[in-house]
């Protein structure tokens, strides 16, 4: 494998970062705020990362709307 080739973990982590940045942009918040919120709710570990295979096939807009809806739903339950 070439040293410039990304492995699956790196690809998934890059996708998570993209989700965080796009969600932050949509919400008009910093990526640090959105990351903290996602981490507190375990959205990264329990939704984005494990559902990568499905989520990465969706449009960025759909993924962001899913994440925002999920955050709101999980915060309402907390």
LODREN-380929 format. One record per residue (C-alpha): residue number from 1; residue in three letters; x, y, z. Coordinates in steps of 0.2 Angstrom, whole numbers, plus 5000, padded with zeros to 4 digits. Example, Ala and Ser with C-alpha at 12.3 -4.5 7.8 and 13.67 -1.06 7.14 Angstrom:
BEGIN
<node n="1" res="ALA" east="5062" north="4978" up="5039"/>
<node n="2" res="SER" east="5068" north="4995" up="5036"/>
***
This chain:
BEGIN
<node n="1" res="UNK" east="5000" north="5000" up="5000"/>
<node n="2" res="UNK" east="5006" north="5017" up="4995"/>
<node n="3" res="UNK" east="5010" north="5029" up="5010"/>
<node n="4" res="UNK" east="4998" north="5042" up="5003"/>
<node n="5" res="UNK" east="4983" north="5029" up="5002"/>
<node n="6" res="UNK" east="4971" north="5032" up="5016"/>
<node n="7" res="UNK" east="4965" north="5017" up="5027"/>
<node n="8" res="UNK" east="4947" north="5015" up="5031"/>
<node n="9" res="UNK" east="4949" north="5022" up="5048"/>
<node n="10" res="UNK" east="4956" north="5038" up="5041"/>
<node n="11" res="UNK" east="4942" north="5039" up="5028"/>
<node n="12" res="UNK" east="4929" north="5037" up="5041"/>
<node n="13" res="UNK" east="4937" north="5050" up="5053"/>
<node n="14" res="UNK" east="4938" north="5062" up="5038"/>
<node n="15" res="UNK" east="4919" north="5060" up="5035"/>
<node n="16" res="UNK" east="4915" north="5063" up="5053"/>
<node n="17" res="UNK" east="4925" north="5079" up="5052"/>
<node n="18" res="UNK" east="4916" north="5084" up="5036"/>
<node n="19" res="UNK" east="4899" north="5081" up="5045"/>
<node n="20" res="UNK" east="4904" north="5091" up="5060"/>
<node n="21" res="UNK" east="4910" north="5106" up="5049"/>
<node n="22" res="UNK" east="4895" north="5105" up="5038"/>
<node n="23" res="UNK" east="4883" north="5104" up="5053"/>
<node n="24" res="UNK" east="4892" north="5119" up="5061"/>
<node n="25" res="UNK" east="4891" north="5129" up="5045"/>
<node n="26" res="UNK" east="4872" north="5126" up="5044"/>
<node n="27" res="UNK" east="4869" north="5130" up="5062"/>
<node n="28" res="UNK" east="4880" north="5146" up="5061"/>
<node n="29" res="UNK" east="4891" north="5139" up="5076"/>
<node n="30" res="UNK" east="4909" north="5135" up="5078"/>
<node n="31" res="UNK" east="4915" north="5117" up="5074"/>
<node n="32" res="UNK" east="4921" north="5116" up="5092"/>
<node n="33" res="UNK" east="4903" north="5120" up="5099"/>
<node n="34" res="UNK" east="4895" north="5107" up="5087"/>
<node n="35" res="UNK" east="4909" north="5094" up="5091"/>
<node n="36" res="UNK" east="4906" north="5096" up="5110"/>
<node n="37" res="UNK" east="4887" north="5094" up="5107"/>
<node n="38" res="UNK" east="4889" north="5079" up="5097"/>
<node n="39" res="UNK" east="4902" north="5071" up="5109"/>
<node n="40" res="UNK" east="4891" north="5075" up="5124"/>
<node n="41" res="UNK" east="4876" north="5066" up="5115"/>
<node n="42" res="UNK" east="4887" north="5052" up="5108"/>
<node n="43" res="UNK" east="4881" north="5055" up="5091"/>
<node n="44" res="UNK" east="4898" north="5052" up="5083"/>
<node n="45" res="UNK" east="4901" north="5036" up="5091"/>
<node n="46" res="UNK" east="4883" north="5029" up="5091"/>
<node n="47" res="UNK" east="4877" north="5036" up="5074"/>
<node n="48" res="UNK" east="4889" north="5045" up="5062"/>
<node n="49" res="UNK" east="4904" north="5033" up="5064"/>
<node n="50" res="UNK" east="4895" north="5016" up="5064"/>
<node n="51" res="UNK" east="4883" north="5021" up="5050"/>
<node n="52" res="UNK" east="4896" north="5028" up="5038"/>
<node n="53" res="UNK" east="4892" north="5015" up="5025"/>
<node n="54" res="UNK" east="4875" north="5022" up="5023"/>
<node n="55" res="UNK" east="4878" north="5040" up="5027"/>
<node n="56" res="UNK" east="4892" north="5043" up="5015"/>
<node n="57" res="UNK" east="4881" north="5039" up="5000"/>
<node n="58" res="UNK" east="4869" north="5053" up="5005"/>
<node n="59" res="UNK" east="4870" north="5071" up="5000"/>
<node n="60" res="UNK" east="4879" north="5082" up="5013"/>
<node n="61" res="UNK" east="4863" north="5092" up="5015"/>
<node n="62" res="UNK" east="4853" north="5076" up="5020"/>
<node n="63" res="UNK" east="4867" north="5070" up="5032"/>
<node n="64" res="UNK" east="4867" north="5087" up="5040"/>
<node n="65" res="UNK" east="4848" north="5088" up="5042"/>
<node n="66" res="UNK" east="4848" north="5070" up="5049"/>
<node n="67" res="UNK" east="4862" north="5075" up="5062"/>
<node n="68" res="UNK" east="4853" north="5091" up="5067"/>
<node n="69" res="UNK" east="4837" north="5081" up="5069"/>
<node n="70" res="UNK" east="4845" north="5068" up="5079"/>
<node n="71" res="UNK" east="4854" north="5080" up="5091"/>
<node n="72" res="UNK" east="4838" north="5089" up="5094"/>
<node n="73" res="UNK" east="4829" north="5072" up="5097"/>
<node n="74" res="UNK" east="4842" north="5066" up="5109"/>
<node n="75" res="UNK" east="4844" north="5082" up="5118"/>
<node n="76" res="UNK" east="4825" north="5082" up="5121"/>
<node n="77" res="UNK" east="4827" north="5065" up="5129"/>
<node n="78" res="UNK" east="4841" north="5070" up="5140"/>
***
